[in-house]
Amino acid sequence: MTLVVASSSPEIFSTAHIALTAAITGVLALAVAAWRLPRAAWPDMAAVAVLSAASVYLWRISANMTQLNTDGLPGFSANDWAAPVLTYVFLSLYADIRPPADPRRYAQTRALATLVSLAVNVITI
């Protein structure tokens, strides 16, 4: 017989906490996109916000385990570093599928959204 005990470890985060982290990332990524991208590029702005939030949510919810959430470097866990990588990958895949009208500004937006993802993950989780 196997006994399953719910963990109350501070290194495991609730779905709500992860969703809030993803939402904050999406809102800040939208702000960056609105600042860097041309006004007519609203589909790209929306995509940056949604994909940034989705990447953080999907990574953090699937890797929500003590080993990846414990800070190996003071203030930084493996998940803090990995979530922004997935943000960069999601935004790069989007640009490959739907090339942006202004590739230079989109690249700047992708870089800033990746930094936002890192900052939000370190600060909120």
Secondary structure, 3 states (H helix, E strand, C coil): CCCCCCCCCCCCCCHHHHHHHHHHHHHHHHHHHHHHCCCCCHHHHHHHHHHHHHHHHHHHHHCCCHHHHCEEECCEEHHHHHHHHHHHHHHHHHHHHCCCCCHHHHHHHHHHHHHHHHHHHHHHC
